[in-house]
Amino acid sequence: MMKNIDLNTETDIDIREVNKIIDQYIHRTGALIAILQSIQEKYSFLPQPAIKQISKRLRIPLSKVYHVATFYKAFSLKPRGRNSINVCLGTACHVRGTQRILGKLKRELGIIEGETTEDRCFTLDTVRCIGCCSLAPVMMINKDVHGRLTQEKAVEVLDRYQ
């Protein structure tokens, strides 16, 4: 069983890399979101030192950077796994047993929704609808859709991403 990662640790990052990303967008309208997206893509989350550097370089209050970073669900202030699991909780999936599948995933990974495994392999989240109701119950891992799941099939799918 995997354990939950301690998400309160400071992350070492190379500020030069952050500055390169900022330099790519600094003169564009809407630079903040583009910069946050690129930083998140590089580190799998938004490290605090990067957020501080963005605030400093764009000359905007730190509170504004945090406001944007916490407003959009696409951004995370906590380290995320290499593989992002989204379990659908929409009506069709719910009726077809997605709660049992979610429970099995939680037990298998040793985490709950919103958490990341200790080895940073997986982050488990839920979504209201993936849009694949005919394949219910469904989960996505990264951009891959896996449908017609049972508890056993869900674990088999996880094994492919280890």
N, C-alpha and C positions, 0 to 999 in steps of 0.2 A: 504494500500500500504506500502511495506517495504522500508526503506531508506538505502542509501549507508553507509557503515561503514567508520569511519575515520581510514585510514590505516597508519597514521603517528605517532601512539602512540607506546611508548616503551613497550616491552613485558617482564613481569616478568617470569623468568624460573628458574628452580632449576639446577644450574651448576653441582651439583652432578649427576643428571640424565644424563646430557650431557656427563660428564666424564665416566659414566658407558657405554654409547653407544660407545664412542671413544675407551675405553679399549677393547671392543669386537673385534675391527677391526685394531687397531693401528699397529700391526706387519704384516699385510697382504699387498700384492701388490694391488694397486688400492683402498686403504683404504678410500681415500677422498670421492669417489662417494658412497660407501657403507655407510659411516657415514652420509653423507648428506641425503641419502634415509631414513635412520633410524630416523634422527632428523625430517625430513619432515613428516614421518609417525606419529611420536609422537605428534608434535605440529600443523600439517596441513600446515606448512610453515617453512621457515628457519629464526628463530629470530636472530637479529643482535648479541646479547650476545653469542649465540651458535656458530655463524660463527667466532667470535673473539676467542672463546675458542678452536675451531678446529684448527685455524691458530697457536695459541700458542702451543697447545699440539703436533701437527704434525710438528711444526717448518717449516712451509711454509708461504710465504708472504700472508697477508690478501687479497691482490689483486688477487692472484691465486685462493683462495677459492671463492671469488666473481666471478671471470672469469668462473669457472666451474659451480657455482650456477646459473649464468645468461645465460650460453650457452645452457643448456638443458631445454626444455620447461616443463619437469616434475617437475622442482623445482620452488618454488615461494618465493619471499622475502616479500610478503604481506600475511596477514592472509587470509586463504581460508575457505569456508563454509564446514560444515560437509558433504554436498552433492554437488558433482561436476557435473554440467550440461554441456554436450558437444552437441551442435546442429550441425548437418552435413550440410555443404554448398556444398557438391559435386554436380555434374551435375544432377544426377537423383533426388536428393532431391530439388535442385534449381528449376528444371522444375515442380516439384509437389508442390511447394509453401512453401518451408522452410523459406523464408524471412518473410512471413506473420506470421508463427509460432514463429519465433525469435522475431518479433515485439511484438507479444502478450505476450511472456515471459518477455520481457523487461518492458512492461507496468505493468504486474502483479507483478513482483519482484521489480520494481522501480530502476533497475540498467541497465547498458549496459555491453557489452562483456568485460571480464577481471575484473569485479567488484564483490564484495561480499556483500550480504545483511547485514543490520545492526545487525540482530540477529545471523549472521554467520551460517545460515541454508543452504544457497545456494551460489555457485560461478558459474557465467555464462560465458561460453567460446564457441567458434566455432572451428570446425575442418574441414579439406578439404574433408575427406571421412572416414566413419566408416566401410565401407565394407559390408553394408546390403542394397544394391541398390534395391533389389526386395521388400523391406519393406518401401521404401521412401514415404514420408519424415520421417527421423529418428532423434532421440536424444538419448543420453546415460545419465543416471544419475548413477553416480558411475560406477559400472560394468554392470548395467542393460540396455539392449537395448529396446527402445520403438519405434515401427514403425507404419506406416500407420496413421500418426498423422494428426489431424486437430487442429485448434486453441483451440477448446473446449476440445479435448482429451488431449492436452498438459497440460492444466490447471488441468484437472482431475488427470493426472499423478503427477504433482507437489504436489497436496493435499495429496497424499499417503506418501510423504517424509517429511511433516511438522512435 
